[in-house]
């Protein structure tokens, strides 16, 4: 699976952190879209990966790209999975599209096993130079991007600890991490 230049280093860092946690074998990709991150993680780690997205069209497209990942039509805010089903929850450039990101964080906490981790890669709100990447369509999303401080606060409010947030080299994407 091909990664975009601006996301590649953060996705590779995320992947390395997941692999470093040897007991972390079940991964959920929230807002998986066409499945890029889920497929990449499956190919790189060999771990069981499930991707969910509310769009049936995106899930069907993702399913066409990989038979090794399970894809399901489900919203991030309220899934049908049992408590403590996943060791890791990930998301790539979709958190700003969540209908209720705080509810999605609470759902992530419910779904994670004890000691499980969440990794969110998304655009950084309030960074002026990210405008060079925007088309007219994506500019409408810009008001929904989170600042690093806002995302840190939301993770903390949801109960996550050991929160870390770092930027990519260009400074327009962040990788946020928290532990249950």
Secondary structure by P-SEA (a helix, b strand, c coil): cccccccaaaaaaaaaaaaaaccccbbbbcccccaaaaaaaaaacccbbbbbbccaaaaaaaaaacccbbbbbccccccccccccccbbbbcccccccccaaaaaaaaaaacccccbbbbbbbbcccccccccccccccccccccccaaaaaaaaaaaccccbbbbbcccccbbbbbbcc
